[in-house]
Amino acid sequence: MNQLPPPKPLSFEGNVAENWRRWIQQFSLNLYLNATGFDKKPAQIQCSTLLSAAGEEALEIFNTWFGITDADKVKIDVVIRKFQ
């Protein structure tokens, strides 16, 4: 069921920490990833899905991360922790 739309892009306005908490809850925690079957896909696809759904601003932030290896950039748990 990949026709379920992803959450709206992550908002960097107002309380960003609260926006992130709500957004990641919609995206993971057995919601969007589970409902679409992406939770069964390789971590690299999950990361790509997260970054695509989070929007351009989130991708810009991801592109500025230093001290994270290319191998870690495709691990969903690492990417989520880094955004937190």
KADAJO-V185551 format. One record per residue. N is the residue number from 1. RES is the residue in one letter. PHI is phi in whole degrees, -180 to 180 (999 if undefined). PSI is psi in whole degrees, 0 to 359 (none if undefined). D_LAST is the distance of its C-alpha to the last C-alpha in whole Angstrom. Layout:
# KADAJO-V185551
N;RES;PHI;PSI;D_LAST
N;RES;PHI;PSI;D_LAST
This chain:
# KADAJO-V185551
1;M;999;69;28
2;N;-85;8;26
3;Q;-88;357;28
4;L;-70;124;25
5;P;-69;146;23
6;P;-70;167;19
7;P;-59;157;17
8;K;-59;155;18
9;P;-55;150;16
10;L;-61;131;13
11;S;-92;132;14
12;F;-104;19;13
13;E;-98;150;16
14;G;68;225;16
15;N;-83;92;13
16;V;-64;322;10
17;A;-61;317;8
18;E;-70;321;11
19;N;-60;316;11
20;W;-63;314;8
21;R;-56;314;8
22;R;-71;319;12
23;W;-65;313;11
24;I;-67;331;10
25;Q;-65;318;12
26;Q;-69;323;15
27;F;-75;311;14
28;S;-112;218;14
29;L;49;44;15
30;N;65;26;18
31;L;-105;262;19
32;Y;-60;311;19
33;L;-58;317;18
34;N;-70;315;21
35;A;-64;332;23
36;T;-96;351;23
37;G;85;1;24
38;F;-69;342;21
39;D;-66;343;20
40;K;-94;353;23
41;K;-81;162;23
42;P;-58;154;22
43;A;-57;324;18
44;Q;-62;320;19
45;I;-69;321;20
46;Q;-62;318;17
47;C;-65;316;15
48;S;-61;320;17
49;T;-65;316;17
50;L;-59;311;14
51;L;-67;323;14
52;S;-66;316;17
53;A;-71;326;16
54;A;-69;334;13
55;G;103;176;16
56;E;-62;318;17
57;E;-64;319;15
58;A;-64;320;12
59;L;-64;321;14
60;E;-62;319;15
61;I;-65;314;12
62;F;-54;319;12
63;N;-70;348;15
64;T;-97;355;15
65;W;-67;128;13
66;F;-111;155;15
67;G;78;15;16
68;I;-120;129;14
69;T;-75;160;17
70;D;-60;324;19
71;A;-64;321;19
72;D;-75;335;15
73;K;-68;349;14
74;V;-113;14;16
75;K;-104;116;14
76;I;-58;320;12
77;D;-67;324;11
78;V;-68;316;10
79;V;-63;316;9
80;I;-62;313;6
81;R;-60;320;5
82;K;-65;320;5
83;F;-66;325;4
84;Q;-65;none;0
